[in-house]
Amino acid sequence: MERFLRFPLEQIPLIAGVLLIAFTVHEFAHAYTANKLGDPTAKKQGRLTLNPMQHLDPIGTLLIFIVGFGWARPVPVNRNYFKNPRLGGILVSLMGPVSNFALALIGTGIMYGLVVTGIAATLPSLVMQFFSLFVYLNVLLFVFNLIPLPPLDGYRIVEDLVPPSVRAKMTQYEQYGSLIFLILVITPLGRYTIYPIINNGVPFFINSLNNFFAMLF
């Protein structure tokens, strides 16, 4: 069973706790930004909340444990409420991944603070392990969600950046793009497409965060 999972069995409770926070804040950021820009859709559907049960997607959550990355239930957005639909759409899509990067930033800062003050040495090892996973998974979600494939945020950003005529064609074939995405996630093809992005992007941003706080402390 442990070989089937992406993470060791003893880490599963910690990862579950991290995901409850990471997924919830990610989707709340989408809903909050959309609401601030004039779209009440998510709020009316009960998604403007920090209640994890409103945001978790069963398949997306399960895949985190199996393949190492996944997603939450997308927040509904109606771009017609925005004064500038394209800009509003980009901001709403972007704030999800940005919220995960912000959490990783906070987590890294806490870790460095605990180490520098000596508090880390007095804490159970699970505490530092939690923060290490907290940083890793939030950076992972930040990088993963910016991949320009449906249904990820990166695709939505590209969709709003291209001309309307191109957007219309993208929408027409979006269902096939989602199918291709799932194939890449669950088959060895991901080793040549998605995994290189993950395997290079995640260490880069984690090292950048570590270097930033190393300079501060």
Phi and psi restraints in degrees (value plus and minus 20) as a CYANA .aco file:
   2 GLU   PHI     -84.7   -44.7
   2 GLU   PSI     -53.5   -13.5
   3 ARG   PHI     -89.6   -49.6
   3 ARG   PSI     -48.7    -8.7
   4 PHE   PHI     -91.5   -51.5
   4 PHE   PSI     -50.9   -10.9
   5 LEU   PHI    -107.0   -67.0
   5 LEU   PSI     131.6   171.6
   6 ARG   PHI     -93.3   -53.3
   6 ARG   PSI     -48.3    -8.3
   7 PHE   PHI    -140.1  -100.1
   7 PHE   PSI     134.2   174.2
   8 PRO   PHI     -79.2   -39.2
   8 PRO   PSI     128.6   168.6
   9 LEU   PHI     -77.9   -37.9
   9 LEU   PSI     -57.3   -17.3
  10 GLU   PHI     -87.7   -47.7
  10 GLU   PSI     -36.2     3.8
  11 GLN   PHI    -110.5   -70.5
  11 GLN   PSI     -30.3     9.7
  12 ILE   PHI     -77.0   -37.0
  12 ILE   PSI     -66.3   -26.3
  13 PRO   PHI     -80.9   -40.9
  13 PRO   PSI     -59.2   -19.2
  14 LEU   PHI     -85.7   -45.7
  14 LEU   PSI     -63.2   -23.2
  15 ILE   PHI     -84.6   -44.6
  15 ILE   PSI     -61.1   -21.1
  16 ALA   PHI     -79.4   -39.4
  16 ALA   PSI     -62.1   -22.1
  17 GLY   PHI     -84.4   -44.4
  17 GLY   PSI     -62.5   -22.5
  18 VAL   PHI     -82.6   -42.6
  18 VAL   PSI     -63.6   -23.6
  19 LEU   PHI     -86.2   -46.2
  19 LEU   PSI     -55.6   -15.6
  20 LEU   PHI     -77.1   -37.1
  20 LEU   PSI     -59.8   -19.8
  21 ILE   PHI     -96.4   -56.4
  21 ILE   PSI     -69.5   -29.5
  22 ALA   PHI     -83.4   -43.4
  22 ALA   PSI     -68.6   -28.6
  23 PHE   PHI     -85.9   -45.9
  23 PHE   PSI     -62.0   -22.0
  24 THR   PHI     -83.9   -43.9
  24 THR   PSI     -67.9   -27.9
  25 VAL   PHI     -84.4   -44.4
  25 VAL   PSI     -59.4   -19.4
  26 HIS   PHI     -77.3   -37.3
  26 HIS   PSI     -72.8   -32.8
  27 GLU   PHI     -92.4   -52.4
  27 GLU   PSI     -53.9   -13.9
  28 PHE   PHI     -82.0   -42.0
  28 PHE   PSI     -58.5   -18.5
  29 ALA   PHI     -81.8   -41.8
  29 ALA   PSI     -61.0   -21.0
  30 HIS   PHI     -80.2   -40.2
  30 HIS   PSI     -71.0   -31.0
  31 ALA   PHI     -84.3   -44.3
  31 ALA   PSI     -62.7   -22.7
  32 TYR   PHI     -83.7   -43.7
  32 TYR   PSI     -64.8   -24.8
  33 THR   PHI     -84.7   -44.7
  33 THR   PSI     -64.4   -24.4
  34 ALA   PHI     -81.0   -41.0
  34 ALA   PSI     -62.8   -22.8
  35 ASN   PHI     -84.6   -44.6
  35 ASN   PSI     -61.2   -21.2
  36 LYS   PHI     -84.7   -44.7
  36 LYS   PSI     -49.6    -9.6
  37 LEU   PHI    -108.2   -68.2
  37 LEU   PSI     -18.1    21.9
  38 GLY   PHI      89.5   129.5
  38 GLY   PSI     -19.1    20.9
  39 ASP   PHI    -120.7   -80.7
  39 ASP   PSI      90.1   130.1
  40 PRO   PHI    -110.8   -70.8
  40 PRO   PSI     -13.4    26.6
  41 THR   PHI     -75.6   -35.6
  41 THR   PSI     -72.3   -32.3
  42 ALA   PHI     -82.5   -42.5
  42 ALA   PSI     -59.9   -19.9
  43 LYS   PHI     -82.4   -42.4
  43 LYS   PSI     -63.2   -23.2
  44 LYS   PHI     -85.4   -45.4
  44 LYS   PSI     -47.6    -7.6
  45 GLN   PHI    -113.3   -73.3
  45 GLN   PSI      -9.6    30.4
  46 GLY   PHI      56.3    96.3
  46 GLY   PSI       2.0    42.0
  47 ARG   PHI    -117.7   -77.7
  47 ARG   PSI     -27.1    12.9
  48 LEU   PHI    -106.6   -66.6
  48 LEU   PSI      48.0    88.0
  49 THR   PHI    -172.4  -132.4
  49 THR   PSI     137.9   177.9
  50 LEU   PHI    -121.2   -81.2
  50 LEU   PSI      -0.5    39.5
  51 ASN   PHI    -100.4   -60.4
  51 ASN   PSI      92.8   132.8
  52 PRO   PHI     -77.8   -37.8
  52 PRO   PSI     -52.8   -12.8
  53 MET   PHI     -83.4   -43.4
  53 MET   PSI     -39.7     0.3
  54 GLN   PHI    -103.7   -63.7
  54 GLN   PSI     -30.1     9.9
  55 HIS   PHI    -141.3  -101.3
  55 HIS   PSI     -40.8    -0.8
  56 LEU   PHI     -91.0   -51.0
  56 LEU   PSI     118.7   158.7
  57 ASP   PHI    -129.9   -89.9
  57 ASP   PSI     103.6   143.6
  58 PRO   PHI     -76.2   -36.2
  58 PRO   PSI     -66.7   -26.7
  59 ILE   PHI     -89.2   -49.2
  59 ILE   PSI     -65.9   -25.9
  60 GLY   PHI     -81.9   -41.9
  60 GLY   PSI     -57.7   -17.7
  61 THR   PHI     -90.6   -50.6
  61 THR   PSI     -63.2   -23.2
  62 LEU   PHI     -81.3   -41.3
  62 LEU   PSI     -59.2   -19.2
  63 LEU   PHI     -85.8   -45.8
  63 LEU   PSI     -46.9    -6.9
  64 ILE   PHI     -76.7   -36.7
  64 ILE   PSI     -63.5   -23.5
  65 PHE   PHI     -95.2   -55.2
  65 PHE   PSI     -48.1    -8.1
  66 ILE   PHI    -110.8   -70.8
  66 ILE   PSI     -69.7   -29.7
  67 VAL   PHI    -130.3   -90.3
  67 VAL   PSI     -30.6     9.4
  68 GLY   PHI      83.4   123.4
  68 GLY   PSI     -25.4    14.6
  69 PHE   PHI    -173.2  -133.2
  69 PHE   PSI     138.0   178.0
  70 GLY   PHI    -188.3  -148.3
  70 GLY   PSI    -178.5  -138.5
  71 TRP   PHI    -174.2  -134.2
  71 TRP   PSI     146.8   186.8
  72 ALA   PHI    -123.4   -83.4
  72 ALA   PSI    -199.1  -159.1
  73 ARG   PHI     -95.1   -55.1
  73 ARG   PSI     103.2   143.2
  74 PRO   PHI     -79.3   -39.3
  74 PRO   PSI     121.2   161.2
  75 VAL   PHI    -100.2   -60.2
  75 VAL   PSI     112.4   152.4
  76 PRO   PHI     -90.5   -50.5
  76 PRO   PSI     113.6   153.6
  77 VAL   PHI    -152.4  -112.4
  77 VAL   PSI     111.1   151.1
  78 ASN   PHI    -131.7   -91.7
  78 ASN   PSI      81.2   121.2
  79 ARG   PHI     -83.3   -43.3
  79 ARG   PSI     -38.5     1.5
  80 ASN   PHI     -86.3   -46.3
  80 ASN   PSI     -38.1     1.9
  81 TYR   PHI     -98.2   -58.2
  81 TYR   PSI     -40.0     0.0
  82 PHE   PHI     -98.5   -58.5
  82 PHE   PSI     121.8   161.8
  83 LYS   PHI     -82.8   -42.8
  83 LYS   PSI     -59.6   -19.6
  84 ASN   PHI    -141.3  -101.3
  84 ASN   PSI      73.9   113.9
  85 PRO   PHI     -76.1   -36.1
  85 PRO   PSI     -60.0   -20.0
  86 ARG   PHI     -89.8   -49.8
  86 ARG   PSI     -66.3   -26.3
  87 LEU   PHI     -86.1   -46.1
  87 LEU   PSI     -63.1   -23.1
  88 GLY   PHI     -81.2   -41.2
  88 GLY   PSI     -62.4   -22.4
  89 GLY   PHI     -82.3   -42.3
  89 GLY   PSI     -61.6   -21.6
  90 ILE   PHI     -83.6   -43.6
  90 ILE   PSI     -65.5   -25.5
  91 LEU   PHI     -83.2   -43.2
  91 LEU   PSI     -63.6   -23.6
  92 VAL   PHI     -83.3   -43.3
  92 VAL   PSI     -65.0   -25.0
  93 SER   PHI     -85.4   -45.4
  93 SER   PSI     -59.2   -19.2
  94 LEU   PHI     -91.0   -51.0
  94 LEU   PSI     -52.7   -12.7
  95 MET   PHI     -87.5   -47.5
  95 MET   PSI     -44.2    -4.2
  96 GLY   PHI     -82.9   -42.9
  96 GLY   PSI     -80.4   -40.4
  97 PRO   PHI     -79.1   -39.1
  97 PRO   PSI     -58.1   -18.1
  98 VAL   PHI     -81.9   -41.9
  98 VAL   PSI     -57.2   -17.2
  99 SER   PHI     -84.0   -44.0
  99 SER   PSI     -56.0   -16.0
 100 ASN   PHI     -88.7   -48.7
 100 ASN   PSI     -58.0   -18.0
 101 PHE   PHI     -86.2   -46.2
 101 PHE   PSI     -57.8   -17.8
 102 ALA   PHI     -83.2   -43.2
 102 ALA   PSI     -60.6   -20.6
 103 LEU   PHI     -83.9   -43.9
 103 LEU   PSI     -61.0   -21.0
 104 ALA   PHI     -83.2   -43.2
 104 ALA   PSI     -58.8   -18.8
 105 LEU   PHI     -81.6   -41.6
 105 LEU   PSI     -66.4   -26.4
 106 ILE   PHI     -84.0   -44.0
 106 ILE   PSI     -63.9   -23.9
 107 GLY   PHI     -82.1   -42.1
 107 GLY   PSI     -61.7   -21.7
 108 THR   PHI     -84.7   -44.7
 108 THR   PSI     -60.7   -20.7
 109 GLY   PHI     -82.5   -42.5
 109 GLY   PSI     -62.1   -22.1
 110 ILE   PHI     -84.1   -44.1
 110 ILE   PSI     -62.9   -22.9
 111 MET   PHI     -79.7   -39.7
 111 MET   PSI     -67.2   -27.2
 112 TYR   PHI     -84.4   -44.4
 112 TYR   PSI     -59.2   -19.2
 113 GLY   PHI     -83.0   -43.0
 113 GLY   PSI     -61.8   -21.8
 114 LEU   PHI     -86.2   -46.2
 114 LEU   PSI     -58.0   -18.0
 115 VAL   PHI     -90.8   -50.8
 115 VAL   PSI     -67.3   -27.3
 116 VAL   PHI     -84.3   -44.3
 116 VAL   PSI     -58.4   -18.4
 117 THR   PHI    -100.4   -60.4
 117 THR   PSI     -29.3    10.7
 118 GLY   PHI      65.4   105.4
 118 GLY   PSI     -22.6    17.4
 119 ILE   PHI     -85.5   -45.5
 119 ILE   PSI     -53.9   -13.9
 120 ALA   PHI     -76.0   -36.0
 120 ALA   PSI     -56.4   -16.4
 121 ALA   PHI     -88.1   -48.1
 121 ALA   PSI     -40.2    -0.2
 122 THR   PHI    -115.7   -75.7
 122 THR   PSI     -26.6    13.4
 123 LEU   PHI    -115.2   -75.2
 123 LEU   PSI     134.5   174.5
 124 PRO   PHI     -79.4   -39.4
 124 PRO   PSI     126.8   166.8
 125 SER   PHI     -80.1   -40.1
 125 SER   PSI     -46.3    -6.3
 126 LEU   PHI     -82.5   -42.5
 126 LEU   PSI     -49.0    -9.0
 127 VAL   PHI     -85.2   -45.2
 127 VAL   PSI     -69.7   -29.7
 128 MET   PHI     -89.0   -49.0
 128 MET   PSI     -52.3   -12.3
 129 GLN   PHI     -85.0   -45.0
 129 GLN   PSI     -58.9   -18.9
 130 PHE   PHI     -81.1   -41.1
 130 PHE   PSI     -67.9   -27.9
 131 PHE   PHI     -86.3   -46.3
 131 PHE   PSI     -54.1   -14.1
 132 SER   PHI     -83.8   -43.8
 132 SER   PSI     -64.9   -24.9
 133 LEU   PHI     -88.0   -48.0
 133 LEU   PSI     -54.6   -14.6
 134 PHE   PHI     -80.4   -40.4
 134 PHE   PSI     -66.2   -26.2
 135 VAL   PHI     -86.9   -46.9
 135 VAL   PSI     -67.8   -27.8
 136 TYR   PHI     -79.8   -39.8
 136 TYR   PSI     -69.6   -29.6
 137 LEU   PHI     -89.5   -49.5
 137 LEU   PSI     -54.0   -14.0
 138 ASN   PHI     -91.1   -51.1
 138 ASN   PSI     -57.6   -17.6
 139 VAL   PHI     -85.8   -45.8
 139 VAL   PSI     -59.9   -19.9
 140 LEU   PHI     -78.5   -38.5
 140 LEU   PSI     -66.4   -26.4
 141 LEU   PHI     -86.2   -46.2
 141 LEU   PSI     -55.7   -15.7
 142 PHE   PHI     -81.0   -41.0
 142 PHE   PSI     -70.8   -30.8
 143 VAL   PHI     -88.3   -48.3
 143 VAL   PSI     -68.4   -28.4
 144 PHE   PHI     -79.8   -39.8
 144 PHE   PSI     -64.2   -24.2
 145 ASN   PHI     -92.0   -52.0
 145 ASN   PSI     -33.3     6.7
 146 LEU   PHI    -110.5   -70.5
 146 LEU   PSI     -21.7    18.3
 147 ILE   PHI     -85.4   -45.4
 147 ILE   PSI     109.0   149.0
 148 PRO   PHI    -100.6   -60.6
 148 PRO   PSI      39.1    79.1
 149 LEU   PHI    -149.2  -109.2
 149 LEU   PSI     118.8   158.8
 150 PRO   PHI     -87.5   -47.5
 150 PRO   PSI     122.2   162.2
 151 PRO   PHI    -121.6   -81.6
 151 PRO   PSI       7.7    47.7
 152 LEU   PHI     -97.7   -57.7
 152 LEU   PSI     142.6   182.6
 153 ASP   PHI     -83.6   -43.6
 153 ASP   PSI     -53.5   -13.5
 154 GLY   PHI     -79.7   -39.7
 154 GLY   PSI     -57.2   -17.2
 155 TYR   PHI     -86.6   -46.6
 155 TYR   PSI     -61.9   -21.9
 156 ARG   PHI     -84.0   -44.0
 156 ARG   PSI     -55.8   -15.8
 157 ILE   PHI     -86.3   -46.3
 157 ILE   PSI     -66.5   -26.5
 158 VAL   PHI     -80.6   -40.6
 158 VAL   PSI     -60.2   -20.2
 159 GLU   PHI     -78.3   -38.3
 159 GLU   PSI     -56.1   -16.1
 160 ASP   PHI    -107.3   -67.3
 160 ASP   PSI     -34.0     6.0
 161 LEU   PHI    -105.3   -65.3
 161 LEU   PSI     -50.1   -10.1
 162 VAL   PHI     -99.7   -59.7
 162 VAL   PSI     142.4   182.4
 163 PRO   PHI     -81.0   -41.0
 163 PRO   PSI     133.9   173.9
 164 PRO   PHI     -73.1   -33.1
 164 PRO   PSI     -56.8   -16.8
 165 SER   PHI     -84.8   -44.8
 165 SER   PSI     -59.0   -19.0
 166 VAL   PHI     -90.5   -50.5
 166 VAL   PSI     -59.5   -19.5
 167 ARG   PHI     -79.3   -39.3
 167 ARG   PSI     -61.0   -21.0
 168 ALA   PHI     -81.6   -41.6
 168 ALA   PSI     -60.1   -20.1
 169 LYS   PHI     -89.5   -49.5
 169 LYS   PSI     -58.4   -18.4
 170 MET   PHI     -82.3   -42.3
 170 MET   PSI     -61.9   -21.9
 171 THR   PHI     -83.5   -43.5
 171 THR   PSI     -57.6   -17.6
 172 GLN   PHI     -82.0   -42.0
 172 GLN   PSI     -56.6   -16.6
 173 TYR   PHI    -126.2   -86.2
 173 TYR   PSI      -8.0    32.0
 174 GLU   PHI     -82.0   -42.0
 174 GLU   PSI     -57.2   -17.2
 175 GLN   PHI     -81.9   -41.9
 175 GLN   PSI     -54.5   -14.5
 176 TYR   PHI     -93.4   -53.4
 176 TYR   PSI     -54.1   -14.1
 177 GLY   PHI     -83.7   -43.7
 177 GLY   PSI     -58.7   -18.7
 178 SER   PHI     -85.1   -45.1
 178 SER   PSI     -58.2   -18.2
 179 LEU   PHI     -86.1   -46.1
 179 LEU   PSI     -62.9   -22.9
 180 ILE   PHI     -81.1   -41.1
 180 ILE   PSI     -61.0   -21.0
 181 PHE   PHI     -79.7   -39.7
 181 PHE   PSI     -67.3   -27.3
 182 LEU   PHI     -82.8   -42.8
 182 LEU   PSI     -57.7   -17.7
 183 ILE   PHI     -83.4   -43.4
 183 ILE   PSI     -62.2   -22.2
 184 LEU   PHI     -85.3   -45.3
 184 LEU   PSI     -54.4   -14.4
 185 VAL   PHI     -91.5   -51.5
 185 VAL   PSI     -61.2   -21.2
 186 ILE   PHI    -122.5   -82.5
 186 ILE   PSI     -19.4    20.6
 187 THR   PHI    -139.9   -99.9
 187 THR   PSI     147.4   187.4
 188 PRO   PHI     -82.4   -42.4
 188 PRO   PSI     -32.4     7.6
 189 LEU   PHI     -80.8   -40.8
 189 LEU   PSI     -44.7    -4.7
 190 GLY   PHI     -82.6   -42.6
 190 GLY   PSI     -44.0    -4.0
 191 ARG   PHI     -83.9   -43.9
 191 ARG   PSI     -43.6    -3.6
 192 TYR   PHI    -126.3   -86.3
 192 TYR   PSI     -22.2    17.8
 193 THR   PHI    -147.1  -107.1
 193 THR   PSI     -93.4   -53.4
 194 ILE   PHI     -97.6   -57.6
 194 ILE   PSI     -63.9   -23.9
 195 TYR   PHI     -80.3   -40.3
 195 TYR   PSI     -59.8   -19.8
 196 PRO   PHI     -78.8   -38.8
 196 PRO   PSI     -56.9   -16.9
 197 ILE   PHI     -85.3   -45.3
 197 ILE   PSI     -66.0   -26.0
 198 ILE   PHI     -84.9   -44.9
 198 ILE   PSI     -68.1   -28.1
 199 ASN   PHI     -87.9   -47.9
 199 ASN   PSI     -42.8    -2.8
 200 ASN   PHI    -118.2   -78.2
 200 ASN   PSI     -59.0   -19.0
 201 GLY   PHI     -90.9   -50.9
 201 GLY   PSI     -64.1   -24.1
 202 VAL   PHI     -82.2   -42.2
 202 VAL   PSI     -71.0   -31.0
 203 PRO   PHI     -80.4   -40.4
 203 PRO   PSI     -55.2   -15.2
 204 PHE   PHI     -80.8   -40.8
 204 PHE   PSI     -68.2   -28.2
 205 PHE   PHI     -94.0   -54.0
 205 PHE   PSI     -54.4   -14.4
 206 ILE   PHI     -85.0   -45.0
 206 ILE   PSI     -63.4   -23.4
 207 ASN   PHI     -83.4   -43.4
 207 ASN   PSI     -57.5   -17.5
 208 SER   PHI     -83.9   -43.9
 208 SER   PSI     -62.0   -22.0
 209 LEU   PHI     -84.7   -44.7
 209 LEU   PSI     -62.8   -22.8
 210 ASN   PHI     -82.7   -42.7
 210 ASN   PSI     -62.1   -22.1
 211 ASN   PHI     -85.3   -45.3
 211 ASN   PSI     -57.3   -17.3
 212 PHE   PHI     -82.1   -42.1
 212 PHE   PSI     -69.5   -29.5
 213 PHE   PHI     -95.4   -55.4
 213 PHE   PSI     -45.4    -5.4
 214 ALA   PHI     -83.4   -43.4
 214 ALA   PSI     -55.8   -15.8
 215 MET   PHI     -91.2   -51.2
 215 MET   PSI     -56.0   -16.0
 216 LEU   PHI     -91.1   -51.1
 216 LEU   PSI     -58.1   -18.1
